[in-house]
Amino acid sequence: MTVPPVAFVKERHDAPPGFFEVEAAGLRWLAVPGGAPVVEPLEVSPGRLTTPRLFPVPPTGAAADELGGRLAVIHDAGARHFGVPPDGWDTDGFIGTIELPHALEPVESWGEFYATYRIQPYLRMAYDKGTIDGHQLEVFERLCRTLTAGAYDDPSERPSRIHGDLWSGNVFWSADGVYLIDPAAHGGHRETDLAMLGLFGMPQLERVLRAYNEAHPLTDGWTDRVGLHRLHPLLTHMVMFGSAYVAPALAMARKYA
């Protein structure tokens, strides 16, 4: 296949089955009318994904305002239940280079979903690799029990259509809009995307959040839960990169357990 010069090609020759296919499904699912621009999958095959090439520009306040409002539109498009994969996909996905479990059947609550599908699988991986010990494992398991008991559930928050890996590197500032790239899309809690935006720092973040809150006001106390939503990415980093992430992840678990 001849790739046009305006295209961007991602390749991974050792990609596990579905690695780029689920990314493409997520991009299509997130591309809702009026939402933030999402890079379009032009061609996808095992080990390869082609999208339009984007060209960066400096972040601006006006672009941040637009991103905040348009991100709320994507979230408000909703999902059938917490943990559901993007339309057209019916198995697990990926976050970074590791698996991201999806809930193929509805779960009772966000807390149950988060404990079962976003914390426990990575605890098992880290424990099996020797990254955490039994005492540390119990701290995380105590949080899982708290989550499953409903301590952080809010019946007014319906499942949102979320990017799922929305750190600043997956927000691309271009001349014709702020694009979302590289999703781990699923049905989740909208606070997860917002918490992730600030995990490693992001330009114009305050304006993004203010515009989002104007478009769809956030529940009181949401800033107190930011750390809880950041625990999952910390756990994935703990699995991928090792012990440097154990201490901050444990601190988060102790705070919310």
DAURBEL-V249501 format. One record per pair of residues at least 4 apart in sequence whose C-alpha atoms are under 6 Angstrom apart, sorted by sequence separation. I is the first residue (numbers start at 1). GAP is how many residues later the second one is. D is the distance in Angstrom with one decimal. If there is no record, write none. Layout:
# DAURBEL-V249501
i = [I:I]
gap = [GAP:GAP]
d = [D:D]
This chain:
# DAURBEL-V249501
i = [15:18:44:67:94:110:112:113:114:115:116:123:124:127:132:147:166:174:191:198:213:237:238:253:44:94:95:126:127:146:173:213:43:93:94:126:172:31:43:93:172:238:42:92:171:42:92:171:41:92:170:40:170:234:101:24:85:84:165:83:84:165:83:84:163:164:163:164:163:162:162:81:161:162:160:166:159:160:115:159:160:167:168:159:160:166:167:166:195:15:13:36:168:12:35:36:11:35:111:112:11:111:192:10:35:10:35:111:9:9:8:111:8:7:8:7:8:7:6:29:26:82:81:79:78:79:78:79:78:75:75:75:95:86:85:84:83:84:83:82:83:81:82:79:146:131:126:140:59:118:143:57:56:57:56:55:68:72:38:68:37:38:39:65:69:64:65:68:69:64:68:65:69:26]
gap = [4:4:4:4:4:4:4:4:4:4:4:4:4:4:4:4:4:4:4:4:4:4:4:4:5:5:5:5:5:5:5:5:6:6:6:6:6:7:7:7:7:7:8:8:8:9:9:9:10:10:10:11:11:15:16:17:17:18:18:19:19:19:20:20:20:20:21:21:22:23:24:25:26:26:27:27:28:28:29:29:29:29:29:30:30:30:30:31:31:32:34:34:34:35:35:35:36:36:36:36:37:37:37:38:38:39:39:39:40:41:42:42:43:44:44:45:45:46:47:57:60:77:78:80:81:81:82:82:83:85:86:87:89:100:101:102:103:103:104:105:105:106:106:108:111:112:113:113:114:114:114:116:117:117:118:119:140:140:141:141:142:142:142:142:142:143:143:143:143:144:144:146:146:159]
d = [6.0:5.7:5.8:5.8:5.5:6.0:5.9:5.6:4.9:5.1:5.5:5.9:6.0:5.8:6.0:5.7:5.8:5.7:6.0:5.8:4.3:5.5:4.8:5.9:4.5:4.3:5.7:5.1:5.1:6.0:4.5:5.7:5.9:5.8:4.5:5.9:5.5:5.7:5.0:4.8:5.0:5.0:5.4:5.9:5.9:5.1:4.8:5.0:4.8:5.1:6.0:5.7:5.1:5.9:5.8:5.7:5.8:5.9:5.7:5.2:5.3:5.6:4.6:5.9:5.1:4.8:5.9:5.0:4.5:5.7:5.8:5.6:5.0:6.0:5.4:5.6:5.7:5.3:4.9:5.4:5.7:5.2:5.6:6.0:5.7:5.5:4.6:5.6:5.1:5.3:5.4:4.6:5.4:4.9:4.4:5.5:5.5:6.0:4.6:4.5:4.5:5.1:5.1:5.6:5.0:5.2:5.1:5.8:5.8:4.5:5.6:6.0:5.2:5.7:5.6:4.4:4.7:4.7:5.3:5.8:5.4:5.4:5.6:5.4:5.9:5.5:4.3:5.3:4.7:4.8:4.6:5.8:5.7:5.6:4.8:5.5:5.7:5.0:4.8:4.7:6.0:6.0:5.0:5.0:5.9:5.8:5.4:5.7:6.0:5.8:4.2:5.8:5.6:5.1:4.7:5.7:4.3:5.9:5.2:6.0:4.8:4.8:5.9:5.8:5.4:5.8:5.4:4.8:4.8:4.9:4.2:5.2:5.5:5.1]
